[in-house]
Amino acid sequence: QVQLVESGGGLVQAGGSLRLSCAASGRSISNDAMAWFRQAPGKEREFVASLSQSGGSTYYADSVKGRFTISRDNAKNTVYLQMNSLKPEDTADYYCAADLVGGYNYAAPDKSAYDYWGQGTQVTVSS
């Protein structure tokens, strides 16, 4: 079993940047596809970005493409989400997730594919 703990959230002005971290423990996530999702108050949890096991394939929601970057450091058993040019509509709780059976070069943009979830970190972007 793997435990995921997100950190790095906070309050930032529009146009600013944050880097979220997702630290895994219990086992290595180097063989897992990883993803970030977010959930704003009163809304469904939505896909943000995902990264394949190989690290060679990344996927982004259209709303964050060109502004957010997902990456992983297998030596640290950690996944990151670099968020630049933040907008008020990026305000949400951000969750990382692990897909234990995803393909080597694929990472699903669908929350139903993910087996383990963190508790989330809050991001608030002020205008």
N, CA, C and O atoms as a GROMACS GRO file, in nm:
protein
  508
    1GLN      N    1   0.084  -0.118   0.000
    1GLN     CA    2   0.000   0.000   0.000
    1GLN      C    3   0.088   0.124   0.000
    1GLN      O    4   0.198   0.123   0.055
    2VAL      N    5   0.039   0.228  -0.061
    2VAL     CA    6   0.116   0.352  -0.070
    2VAL      C    7   0.037   0.465  -0.006
    2VAL      O    8  -0.085   0.475  -0.022
    3GLN      N    9   0.108   0.550   0.066
    3GLN     CA   10   0.047   0.671   0.122
    3GLN      C   11   0.100   0.791   0.045
    3GLN      O   12   0.220   0.801   0.017
    4LEU      N   13   0.011   0.882   0.012
    4LEU     CA   14   0.046   1.002  -0.063
    4LEU      C   15   0.014   1.125   0.020
    4LEU      O   16  -0.096   1.138   0.073
    5VAL      N   17   0.111   1.215   0.030
    5VAL     CA   18   0.091   1.337   0.109
    5VAL      C   19   0.129   1.458   0.023
    5VAL      O   20   0.244   1.472  -0.019
    6GLU      N   21   0.031   1.543  -0.001
    6GLU     CA   22   0.053   1.664  -0.079
    6GLU      C   23   0.097   1.778   0.011
    6GLU      O   24   0.062   1.784   0.129
    7SER      N   25   0.173   1.869  -0.046
    7SER     CA   26   0.214   1.991   0.024
    7SER      C   27   0.243   2.098  -0.080
    7SER      O   28   0.249   2.071  -0.200
    8GLY      N   29   0.260   2.221  -0.031
    8GLY     CA   30   0.297   2.330  -0.120
    8GLY      C   31   0.184   2.424  -0.156
    8GLY      O   32   0.207   2.525  -0.222
    9GLY      N   33   0.064   2.392  -0.112
    9GLY     CA   34  -0.048   2.482  -0.141
    9GLY      C   35  -0.039   2.609  -0.060
    9GLY      O   36   0.046   2.623   0.028
   10GLY      N   37  -0.129   2.702  -0.091
   10GLY     CA   38  -0.130   2.828  -0.017
   10GLY      C   39  -0.206   2.934  -0.091
   10GLY      O   40  -0.279   2.907  -0.187
   11LEU      N   41  -0.189   3.056  -0.045
   11LEU     CA   42  -0.255   3.172  -0.104
   11LEU      C   43  -0.155   3.246  -0.192
   11LEU      O   44  -0.044   3.276  -0.150
   12VAL      N   45  -0.195   3.276  -0.316
   12VAL     CA   46  -0.107   3.345  -0.409
   12VAL      C   47  -0.190   3.440  -0.493
   12VAL      O   48  -0.308   3.417  -0.517
   13GLN      N   49  -0.127   3.548  -0.537
   13GLN     CA   50  -0.198   3.643  -0.623
   13GLN      C   51  -0.202   3.591  -0.766
   13GLN      O   52  -0.118   3.512  -0.808
   14ALA      N   53  -0.300   3.636  -0.838
   14ALA     CA   54  -0.311   3.600  -0.980
   14ALA      C   55  -0.181   3.637  -1.052
   14ALA      O   56  -0.125   3.744  -1.031
   15GLY      N   57  -0.136   3.546  -1.137
   15GLY     CA   58  -0.010   3.564  -1.207
   15GLY      C   59   0.108   3.502  -1.138
   15GLY      O   60   0.216   3.491  -1.195
   16GLY      N   61   0.089   3.461  -1.013
   16GLY     CA   62   0.197   3.402  -0.936
   16GLY      C   63   0.216   3.254  -0.964
   16GLY      O   64   0.152   3.197  -1.052
   17SER      N   65   0.307   3.195  -0.888
   17SER     CA   66   0.342   3.054  -0.907
   17SER      C   67   0.342   2.979  -0.774
   17SER      O   68   0.365   3.037  -0.668
   18LEU      N   69   0.317   2.850  -0.785
   18LEU     CA   70   0.331   2.758  -0.672
   18LEU      C   71   0.384   2.626  -0.725
   18LEU      O   72   0.362   2.591  -0.841
   19ARG      N   73   0.455   2.554  -0.640
   19ARG     CA   74   0.494   2.418  -0.674
   19ARG      C   75   0.438   2.323  -0.569
   19ARG      O   76   0.473   2.332  -0.451
   20LEU      N   77   0.353   2.235  -0.613
   20LEU     CA   78   0.297   2.133  -0.526
   20LEU      C   79   0.385   2.009  -0.529
   20LEU      O   80   0.442   1.973  -0.632
   21SER      N   81   0.395   1.944  -0.414
   21SER     CA   82   0.469   1.819  -0.402
   21SER      C   83   0.376   1.709  -0.354
   21SER      O   84   0.282   1.734  -0.278
   22CYS      N   85   0.403   1.589  -0.398
   22CYS     CA   86   0.328   1.472  -0.354
   22CYS      C   87   0.432   1.367  -0.314
   22CYS      O   88   0.493   1.303  -0.400
   23ALA      N   89   0.450   1.350  -0.184
   23ALA     CA   90   0.549   1.255  -0.133
   23ALA      C   91   0.483   1.122  -0.104
   23ALA      O   92   0.381   1.116  -0.034
   24ALA      N   93   0.541   1.017  -0.158
   24ALA     CA   94   0.486   0.883  -0.138
   24ALA      C   95   0.567   0.807  -0.035
   24ALA      O   96   0.689   0.824  -0.024
   25SER      N   97   0.498   0.722   0.039
   25SER     CA   98   0.566   0.634   0.135
   25SER      C   99   0.496   0.499   0.135
   25SER      O  100   0.383   0.486   0.087
   26GLY      N  101   0.564   0.400   0.187
   26GLY     CA  102   0.507   0.266   0.192
   26GLY      C  103   0.561   0.176   0.083
   26GLY      O  104   0.582   0.056   0.105
   27ARG      N  105   0.584   0.231  -0.031
   27ARG     CA  106   0.644   0.160  -0.143
   27ARG      C  107   0.682   0.259  -0.250
   27ARG      O  108   0.638   0.375  -0.246
   28SER      N  109   0.762   0.216  -0.345
   28SER     CA  110   0.804   0.304  -0.453
   28SER      C  111   0.690   0.328  -0.550
   28SER      O  112   0.609   0.239  -0.578
   29ILE      N  113   0.684   0.451  -0.601
   29ILE     CA  114   0.586   0.484  -0.705
   29ILE      C  115   0.651   0.491  -0.842
   29ILE      O  116   0.590   0.539  -0.938
   30SER      N  117   0.774   0.443  -0.851
   30SER     CA  118   0.845   0.455  -0.979
   30SER      C  119   0.779   0.374  -1.090
   30SER      O  120   0.801   0.401  -1.208
   31ASN      N  121   0.698   0.274  -1.055
   31ASN     CA  122   0.630   0.192  -1.154
   31ASN      C  123   0.484   0.232  -1.175
   31ASN      O  124   0.407   0.162  -1.240
   32ASP      N  125   0.447   0.346  -1.118
   32ASP     CA  126   0.308   0.390  -1.126
   32ASP      C  127   0.293   0.510  -1.216
   32ASP      O  128   0.382   0.594  -1.223
   33ALA      N  129   0.182   0.517  -1.285
   33ALA     CA  130   0.143   0.642  -1.348
   33ALA      C  131   0.088   0.731  -1.237
   33ALA      O  132   0.021   0.684  -1.145
   34MET      N  133   0.117   0.860  -1.246
   34MET     CA  134   0.077   0.953  -1.141
   34MET      C  135  -0.003   1.068  -1.202
   34MET      O  136   0.012   1.100  -1.320
   35ALA      N  137  -0.087   1.129  -1.120
   35ALA     CA  138  -0.171   1.237  -1.171
   35ALA      C  139  -0.203   1.336  -1.061
   35ALA      O  140  -0.192   1.307  -0.942
   36TRP      N  141  -0.243   1.452  -1.105
   36TRP     CA  142  -0.300   1.555  -1.018
   36TRP      C  143  -0.442   1.583  -1.064
   36TRP      O  144  -0.471   1.594  -1.183
   37PHE      N  145  -0.530   1.595  -0.965
   37PHE     CA  146  -0.668   1.636  -0.988
   37PHE      C  147  -0.696   1.754  -0.895
   37PHE      O  148  -0.620   1.781  -0.803
   38ARG      N  149  -0.804   1.822  -0.920
   38ARG     CA  150  -0.843   1.930  -0.832
   38ARG      C  151  -0.995   1.934  -0.818
   38ARG      O  152  -1.069   1.887  -0.904
   39GLN      N  153  -1.037   1.993  -0.707
   39GLN     CA  154  -1.180   2.004  -0.681
   39GLN      C  155  -1.208   2.139  -0.617
   39GLN      O  156  -1.160   2.170  -0.507
   40ALA      N  157  -1.285   2.218  -0.688
   40ALA     CA  158  -1.328   2.348  -0.637
   40ALA      C  159  -1.457   2.329  -0.558
   40ALA      O  160  -1.529   2.231  -0.579
   41PRO      N  161  -1.488   2.421  -0.466
   41PRO     CA  162  -1.610   2.408  -0.386
   41PRO      C  163  -1.734   2.395  -0.473
   41PRO      O  164  -1.756   2.476  -0.563
   42GLY      N  165  -1.813   2.294  -0.445
   42GLY     CA  166  -1.937   2.275  -0.518
   42GLY      C  167  -1.922   2.213  -0.656
   42GLY      O  168  -2.019   2.203  -0.730
   43LYS      N  169  -1.800   2.173  -0.690
   43LYS     CA  170  -1.776   2.116  -0.824
   43LYS      C  171  -1.722   1.974  -0.814
   43LYS      O  172  -1.676   1.930  -0.708
   44GLU      N  173  -1.728   1.905  -0.927
   44GLU     CA  174  -1.672   1.771  -0.935
   44GLU      C  175  -1.520   1.777  -0.936
   44GLU      O  176  -1.460   1.877  -0.976
   45ARG      N  177  -1.458   1.668  -0.890
   45ARG     CA  178  -1.313   1.658  -0.900
   45ARG      C  179  -1.276   1.643  -1.047
   45ARG      O  180  -1.333   1.561  -1.118
   46GLU      N  181  -1.180   1.724  -1.092
   46GLU     CA  182  -1.144   1.723  -1.233
   46GLU      C  183  -0.996   1.697  -1.253
   46GLU      O  184  -0.912   1.727  -1.168
   47PHE      N  185  -0.967   1.642  -1.368
   47PHE     CA  186  -0.830   1.610  -1.407
   47PHE      C  187  -0.751   1.737  -1.431
   47PHE      O  188  -0.801   1.833  -1.488
   48VAL      N  189  -0.625   1.736  -1.387
   48VAL     CA  190  -0.534   1.848  -1.412
   48VAL      C  191  -0.417   1.804  -1.500
   48VAL      O  192  -0.394   1.862  -1.606
   49ALA      N  193  -0.345   1.701  -1.455
   49ALA     CA  194  -0.227   1.656  -1.530
   49ALA      C  195  -0.192   1.514  -1.489
   49ALA      O  196  -0.222   1.471  -1.378
   50SER      N  197  -0.127   1.441  -1.580
   50SER     CA  198  -0.082   1.306  -1.548
   50SER      C  199   0.050   1.278  -1.617
   50SER      O  200   0.088   1.343  -1.714
   51LEU      N  201   0.120   1.178  -1.562
   51LEU     CA  202   0.255   1.145  -1.605
   51LEU      C  203   0.268   0.994  -1.606
   51LEU      O  204   0.235   0.927  -1.508
   52SER      N  205   0.317   0.941  -1.717
   52SER     CA  206   0.329   0.796  -1.730
   52SER      C  207   0.440   0.741  -1.642
   52SER      O  208   0.524   0.815  -1.590
   53GLN      N  209   0.440   0.610  -1.625
   53GLN     CA  210   0.544   0.542  -1.549
   53GLN      C  211   0.682   0.575  -1.605
   53GLN      O  212   0.776   0.599  -1.529
   54SER      N  213   0.694   0.577  -1.735
   54SER     CA  214   0.823   0.604  -1.800
   54SER      C  215   0.868   0.748  -1.783
   54SER      O  216   0.986   0.779  -1.793
   55GLY      N  217   0.771   0.835  -1.757
   55GLY     CA  218   0.802   0.977  -1.752
   55GLY      C  219   0.803   1.041  -1.889
   55GLY      O  220   0.820   1.163  -1.901
   56GLY      N  221   0.785   0.960  -1.992
   56GLY     CA  222   0.794   1.012  -2.126
   56GLY      C  223   0.665   1.067  -2.182
   56GLY      O  224   0.665   1.133  -2.286
   57SER      N  225   0.554   1.041  -2.114
   57SER     CA  226   0.424   1.088  -2.163
   57SER      C  227   0.356   1.170  -2.055
   57SER      O  228   0.343   1.126  -1.940
   58THR      N  229   0.313   1.289  -2.093
   58THR     CA  230   0.240   1.376  -2.002
   58THR      C  231   0.110   1.419  -2.068
   58THR      O  232   0.100   1.429  -2.190
   59TYR      N  233   0.012   1.446  -1.984
   59TYR     CA  234  -0.120   1.487  -2.030
   59TYR      C  235  -0.167   1.602  -1.943
   59TYR      O  236  -0.144   1.604  -1.822
   60TYR      N  237  -0.233   1.698  -2.006
   60TYR     CA  238  -0.281   1.814  -1.932
   60TYR      C  239  -0.423   1.848  -1.972
   60TYR      O  240  -0.464   1.830  -2.086
   61ALA      N  241  -0.498   1.898  -1.876
   61ALA     CA  242  -0.627   1.955  -1.908
   61ALA      C  243  -0.605   2.081  -1.991
   61ALA      O  244  -0.505   2.151  -1.973
   62ASP      N  245  -0.697   2.108  -2.081
   62ASP     CA  246  -0.682   2.225  -2.167
   62ASP      C  247  -0.669   2.354  -2.086
   62ASP      O  248  -0.600   2.447  -2.126
   63SER      N  249  -0.736   2.357  -1.972
   63SER     CA  250  -0.738   2.479  -1.891
   63SER      C  251  -0.602   2.512  -1.828
   63SER      O  252  -0.579   2.626  -1.787
   64VAL      N  253  -0.512   2.413  -1.820
   64VAL     CA  254  -0.382   2.438  -1.756
   64VAL      C  255  -0.265   2.421  -1.852
   64VAL      O  256  -0.151   2.448  -1.817
   65LYS      N  257  -0.294   2.376  -1.972
   65LYS     CA  258  -0.187   2.351  -2.069
   65LYS      C  259  -0.106   2.477  -2.093
   65LYS      O  260  -0.161   2.585  -2.115
   66GLY      N  261   0.025   2.462  -2.089
   66GLY     CA  262   0.114   2.576  -2.109
   66GLY      C  263   0.146   2.652  -1.983
   66GLY      O  264   0.234   2.738  -1.983
   67ARG      N  265   0.074   2.623  -1.874
   67ARG     CA  266   0.097   2.694  -1.747
   67ARG      C  267   0.146   2.598  -1.638
   67ARG      O  268   0.224   2.638  -1.552
   68PHE      N  269   0.100   2.475  -1.641
   68PHE     CA  270   0.135   2.376  -1.537
   68PHE      C  271   0.228   2.271  -1.596
   68PHE      O  272   0.220   2.239  -1.715
   69THR      N  273   0.315   2.218  -1.512
   69THR     CA  274   0.406   2.112  -1.552
   69THR      C  275   0.411   2.005  -1.444
   69THR      O  276   0.438   2.034  -1.328
   70ILE      N  277   0.386   1.881  -1.484
   70ILE     CA  278   0.396   1.768  -1.391
   70ILE      C  279   0.531   1.701  -1.411
   70ILE      O  280   0.579   1.688  -1.524
   71SER      N  281   0.592   1.658  -1.302
   71SER     CA  282   0.721   1.590  -1.311
   71SER      C  283   0.734   1.494  -1.194
   71SER      O  284   0.654   1.496  -1.100
   72ARG      N  285   0.836   1.410  -1.201
   72ARG     CA  286   0.857   1.315  -1.092
   72ARG      C  287   1.005   1.301  -1.063
   72ARG      O  288   1.089   1.317  -1.152
   73ASP      N  289   1.036   1.270  -0.938
   73ASP     CA  290   1.172   1.240  -0.896
   73ASP      C  291   1.166   1.104  -0.826
   73ASP      O  292   1.131   1.096  -0.709
   74ASN      N  293   1.199   1.000  -0.899
   74ASN     CA  294   1.185   0.865  -0.844
   74ASN      C  295   1.279   0.843  -0.726
   74ASN      O  296   1.248   0.765  -0.636
   75ALA      N  297   1.393   0.909  -0.727
   75ALA     CA  298   1.486   0.894  -0.615
   75ALA      C  299   1.426   0.946  -0.485
   75ALA      O  300   1.456   0.896  -0.377
   76LYS      N  301   1.341   1.047  -0.497
   76LYS     CA  302   1.275   1.105  -0.380
   76LYS      C  303   1.134   1.050  -0.361
   76LYS      O  304   1.064   1.086  -0.266
   77ASN      N  305   1.092   0.964  -0.453
   77ASN     CA  306   0.957   0.907  -0.446
   77ASN      C  307   0.851   1.016  -0.439
   77ASN      O  308   0.757   1.009  -0.360
   78THR      N  309   0.869   1.116  -0.523
   78THR     CA  310   0.787   1.237  -0.517
   78THR      C  311   0.746   1.281  -0.657
   78THR      O  312   0.822   1.267  -0.754
   79VAL      N  313   0.626   1.333  -0.664
   79VAL     CA  314   0.573   1.391  -0.788
   79VAL      C  315   0.545   1.539  -0.761
   79VAL      O  316   0.506   1.577  -0.650
   80TYR      N  317   0.565   1.620  -0.863
   80TYR     CA  318   0.550   1.765  -0.848
   80TYR      C  319   0.448   1.818  -0.949
   80TYR      O  320   0.422   1.758  -1.053
   81LEU      N  321   0.392   1.933  -0.914
   81LEU     CA  322   0.310   2.009  -1.009
   81LEU      C  323   0.354   2.154  -0.998
   81LEU      O  324   0.323   2.222  -0.901
   82GLN      N  325   0.426   2.200  -1.098
   82GLN     CA  326   0.466   2.340  -1.106
   82GLN      C  327   0.353   2.417  -1.171
   82GLN      O  328   0.311   2.386  -1.283
   83MET      N  329   0.304   2.517  -1.101
   83MET     CA  330   0.190   2.594  -1.150
   83MET      C  331   0.234   2.740  -1.166
   83MET      O  332   0.269   2.807  -1.070
   84ASN      N  333   0.231   2.786  -1.290
   84ASN     CA  334   0.269   2.924  -1.322
   84ASN      C  335   0.149   3.000  -1.376
   84ASN      O  336   0.049   2.940  -1.415
   85SER      N  337   0.160   3.131  -1.377
   85SER     CA  338   0.054   3.218  -1.431
   85SER      C  339  -0.081   3.179  -1.373
   85SER      O  340  -0.179   3.163  -1.446
   86LEU      N  341  -0.086   3.166  -1.244
   86LEU     CA  342  -0.209   3.119  -1.178
   86LEU      C  343  -0.322   3.219  -1.195
   86LEU      O  344  -0.301   3.340  -1.200
   87LYS      N  345  -0.442   3.164  -1.204
   87LYS     CA  346  -0.565   3.242  -1.223
   87LYS      C  347  -0.660   3.214  -1.107
   87LYS      O  348  -0.651   3.108  -1.044
   88PRO      N  349  -0.750   3.305  -1.079
   88PRO     CA  350  -0.848   3.278  -0.972
   88PRO      C  351  -0.926   3.148  -0.994
   88PRO      O  352  -0.962   3.081  -0.897
   89GLU      N  353  -0.950   3.112  -1.117
   89GLU     CA  354  -1.023   2.989  -1.146
   89GLU      C  355  -0.941   2.863  -1.119
   89GLU      O  356  -0.994   2.752  -1.130
   90ASP      N  357  -0.815   2.877  -1.083
   90ASP     CA  358  -0.734   2.763  -1.041
   90ASP      C  359  -0.754   2.732  -0.893
   90ASP      O  360  -0.701   2.632  -0.843
   91THR      N  361  -0.827   2.814  -0.824
   91THR     CA  362  -0.854   2.792  -0.682
   91THR      C  363  -0.927   2.660  -0.661
   91THR      O  364  -1.034   2.638  -0.718
   92ALA      N  365  -0.869   2.573  -0.578
   92ALA     CA  366  -0.927   2.440  -0.555
   92ALA      C  367  -0.839   2.366  -0.455
   92ALA      O  368  -0.731   2.411  -0.418
   93ASP      N  369  -0.890   2.252  -0.411
   93ASP     CA  370  -0.807   2.154  -0.341
   93ASP      C  371  -0.743   2.065  -0.446
   93ASP      O  372  -0.811   2.016  -0.537
   94TYR      N  373  -0.614   2.046  -0.434
   94TYR     CA  374  -0.540   1.967  -0.532
   94TYR      C  375  -0.500   1.833  -0.470
   94TYR      O  376  -0.450   1.827  -0.358
   95TYR      N  377  -0.524   1.727  -0.547
   95TYR     CA  378  -0.498   1.592  -0.501
   95TYR      C  379  -0.404   1.520  -0.596
   95TYR      O  380  -0.417   1.533  -0.718
   96CYS      N  381  -0.311   1.444  -0.541
   96CYS     CA  382  -0.233   1.356  -0.628
   96CYS      C  383  -0.287   1.215  -0.616
   96CYS      O  384  -0.351   1.179  -0.517
   97ALA      N  385  -0.260   1.136  -0.718
   97ALA     CA  386  -0.314   1.001  -0.724
   97ALA      C  387  -0.218   0.910  -0.797
   97ALA      O  388  -0.142   0.954  -0.884
   98ALA      N  389  -0.221   0.781  -0.761
   98ALA     CA  390  -0.133   0.681  -0.820
   98ALA      C  391  -0.216   0.573  -0.889
   98ALA      O  392  -0.315   0.523  -0.834
   99ASP      N  393  -0.174   0.538  -1.009
   99ASP     CA  394  -0.237   0.430  -1.087
   99ASP      C  395  -0.139   0.313  -1.092
   99ASP      O  396  -0.036   0.321  -1.159
  100LEU      N  397  -0.171   0.207  -1.021
  100LEU     CA  398  -0.077   0.097  -1.006
  100LEU      C  399  -0.067   0.008  -1.130
  100LEU      O  400   0.030  -0.064  -1.146
  101VAL      N  401  -0.165   0.014  -1.216
  101VAL     CA  402  -0.167  -0.079  -1.329
  101VAL      C  403  -0.167  -0.007  -1.463
  101VAL      O  404  -0.194  -0.068  -1.567
  102GLY      N  405  -0.136   0.121  -1.463
  102GLY     CA  406  -0.134   0.196  -1.587
  102GLY      C  407  -0.024   0.149  -1.679
  102GLY      O  408   0.070   0.081  -1.636
  103GLY      N  409  -0.034   0.183  -1.804
  103GLY     CA  410   0.064   0.145  -1.902
  103GLY      C  411   0.195   0.218  -1.884
  103GLY      O  412   0.200   0.324  -1.821
  104TYR      N  413   0.300   0.162  -1.940
  104TYR     CA  414   0.434   0.220  -1.926
  104TYR      C  415   0.442   0.359  -1.986
  104TYR      O  416   0.510   0.447  -1.932
  105ASN      N  417   0.374   0.379  -2.096
  105ASN     CA  418   0.380   0.508  -2.165
  105ASN      C  419   0.246   0.579  -2.168
  105ASN      O  420   0.220   0.659  -2.258
  106TYR      N  421   0.160   0.549  -2.071
  106TYR     CA  422   0.030   0.612  -2.070
  106TYR      C  423  -0.011   0.646  -1.927
  106TYR      O  424   0.021   0.572  -1.833
  107ALA      N  425  -0.082   0.755  -1.911
  107ALA     CA  426  -0.135   0.792  -1.780
  107ALA      C  427  -0.275   0.847  -1.801
  107ALA      O  428  -0.293   0.953  -1.861
  108ALA      N  429  -0.373   0.776  -1.753
  108ALA     CA  430  -0.513   0.808  -1.781
  108ALA      C  431  -0.553   0.943  -1.723
  108ALA      O  432  -0.511   0.977  -1.613
  109PRO      N  433  -0.635   1.020  -1.795
  109PRO     CA  434  -0.688   1.146  -1.744
  109PRO      C  435  -0.822   1.128  -1.673
  109PRO      O  436  -0.900   1.222  -1.662
  110ASP      N  437  -0.848   1.007  -1.624
  110ASP     CA  438  -0.978   0.973  -1.566
  110ASP      C  439  -0.958   0.930  -1.422
  110ASP      O  440  -0.879   0.840  -1.394
  111LYS      N  441  -1.028   0.992  -1.329
  111LYS     CA  442  -1.005   0.962  -1.187
  111LYS      C  443  -1.037   0.817  -1.152
  111LYS      O  444  -0.985   0.765  -1.053
  112SER      N  445  -1.122   0.752  -1.230
  112SER     CA  446  -1.157   0.612  -1.199
  112SER      C  447  -1.039   0.517  -1.217
  112SER      O  448  -1.043   0.404  -1.168
  113ALA      N  449  -0.936   0.560  -1.287
  113ALA     CA  450  -0.819   0.475  -1.311
  113ALA      C  451  -0.724   0.471  -1.194
  113ALA      O  452  -0.634   0.387  -1.191
  114TYR      N  453  -0.739   0.559  -1.098
  114TYR     CA  454  -0.640   0.576  -0.993
  114TYR      C  455  -0.680   0.503  -0.865
  114TYR      O  456  -0.794   0.505  -0.821
  115ASP      N  457  -0.578   0.439  -0.807
  115ASP     CA  458  -0.601   0.349  -0.696
  115ASP      C  459  -0.579   0.412  -0.559
  115ASP      O  460  -0.646   0.378  -0.461
  116TYR      N  461  -0.484   0.505  -0.552
  116TYR     CA  462  -0.451   0.568  -0.424
  116TYR      C  463  -0.454   0.719  -0.440
  116TYR      O  464  -0.417   0.774  -0.544
  117TRP      N  465  -0.500   0.785  -0.334
  117TRP     CA  466  -0.518   0.929  -0.335
  117TRP      C  467  -0.460   0.989  -0.208
  117TRP      O  468  -0.461   0.928  -0.102
  118GLY      N  469  -0.409   1.111  -0.222
  118GLY     CA  470  -0.369   1.186  -0.107
  118GLY      C  471  -0.487   1.261  -0.046
  118GLY      O  472  -0.600   1.251  -0.094
  119GLN      N  473  -0.459   1.336   0.060
  119GLN     CA  474  -0.564   1.409   0.131
  119GLN      C  475  -0.590   1.547   0.072
  119GLN      O  476  -0.691   1.610   0.103
  120GLY      N  477  -0.499   1.593  -0.012
  120GLY     CA  478  -0.520   1.720  -0.079
  120GLY      C  479  -0.446   1.836  -0.013
  120GLY      O  480  -0.414   1.833   0.106
  121THR      N  481  -0.420   1.937  -0.093
  121THR     CA  482  -0.363   2.063  -0.045
  121THR      C  483  -0.439   2.177  -0.111
  121THR      O  484  -0.472   2.171  -0.229
  122GLN      N  485  -0.466   2.279  -0.033
  122GLN     CA  486  -0.553   2.387  -0.080
  122GLN      C  487  -0.472   2.494  -0.152
  122GLN      O  488  -0.367   2.538  -0.104
  123VAL      N  489  -0.522   2.535  -0.266
  123VAL     CA  490  -0.463   2.645  -0.342
  123VAL      C  491  -0.569   2.753  -0.360
  123VAL      O  492  -0.679   2.726  -0.407
  124THR      N  493  -0.534   2.874  -0.321
  124THR     CA  494  -0.624   2.988  -0.337
  124THR      C  495  -0.552   3.096  -0.415
  124THR      O  496  -0.444   3.140  -0.376
  125VAL      N  497  -0.613   3.139  -0.525
  125VAL     CA  498  -0.555   3.242  -0.610
  125VAL      C  499  -0.644   3.365  -0.601
  125VAL      O  500  -0.761   3.360  -0.638
  126SER      N  501  -0.588   3.473  -0.552
  126SER     CA  502  -0.665   3.597  -0.538
  126SER      C  503  -0.649   3.684  -0.662
  126SER      O  504  -0.545   3.683  -0.728
  127SER      N  505  -0.753   3.759  -0.691
  127SER     CA  506  -0.751   3.845  -0.811
  127SER      C  507  -0.697   3.983  -0.777
  127SER      O  508  -0.688   4.069  -0.865
   0.00000   0.00000   0.00000
